[in-house]
Amino acid sequence: MILAATADIHSPVYYDLFLKSLDRVKTEIDLFLIAGDLIDRSSTREIGPLNELRKVSNAFFGKFSCPVLGCFGNNEFEQDWDEIRKQNPEIRFLQDESATFDIKGKKVGVVGSKGSLDRPTWWQRSNMPSIYETYQKRIDTIDRLLADLDVDYKILLIHYPPTYQILSGENPSGYPELASNALEGVIKDNKVDLVLTGHAHKGKKEVWVDGVPVLNVGLALNNGIVIIDTDKLKPGLGKFF
C-alpha cells in the first residue's frame, strides 16, 4: 500500500512548498493523509482562515483519484470545523472518528483526531475551563475507536504527537504542551500499524514505540510530502519509499 502524508502546511506560510511537493508526487497513491494544521491562523488575516483552507483543498483538484483524509490541528479552530467540512468536501476530516477502506485486497482502518496534550497550553487553560476533561475523554475515545476497528491494517492520524519520543529537538520543558505520552499505551495495546502525526516542527521524523512506527510528516520538517510504502516500513529506514 502506498500512502502520501503531510502535516503543518500552515498555509500561506508553506503553501508554495505544498504545491511544488504535490507536483513531485508521481507514484500512484492509495490514500492521502493530512495530520492537521493545514492553515496558519495568525497569517490568514488577508483572506480569512476558511478561504485559506479552501486554497489548500483546491490544490488537490485533478491530482489524485484516491481518498484524501485529514484531521484538525490547533490552527483549525473548533468553531470552524462544521464549515470547513462543508466547504471542503474533497478532504474527509476525521475528528474522533474512524473510516475504513478496501485497498489492494486488505481492509484498512483510519482513526483521525486532533489528539491530546498532557498539559494544556496557557491559552487553553485560560480560555477553556473543561480542557483537561476534554483531553482525557479524547484519549478514551481514541482507545475505543482503535479497539473497535476490525481491519487488516490500522492507522492513527493525529495532530498532537502520541509520544514524547518524537519530540527530540524541541525544548524538553515544553513536551507536555506538545504531545501526550499517555497515548503510547493506547497505540501499543490496540496493535496500531502506523501513526502519522505533526505539530512538533523541530522533532524527529520517525520513532518506533514498542514496534509501532510513528512518523512526523510535517511538510517543512520533511521538505515535502512523505511517500510511504507500508511493505517497506522498517525501523531506522529513514526513507519510506
Summary of the structure (lengths in Angstrom):
residues: 241
radius of gyration: 16.5
end to end distance: 10.7
largest distance: 48.7
contacts: 838
relative contact order: 0.18
helix: 32%
strand: 24%
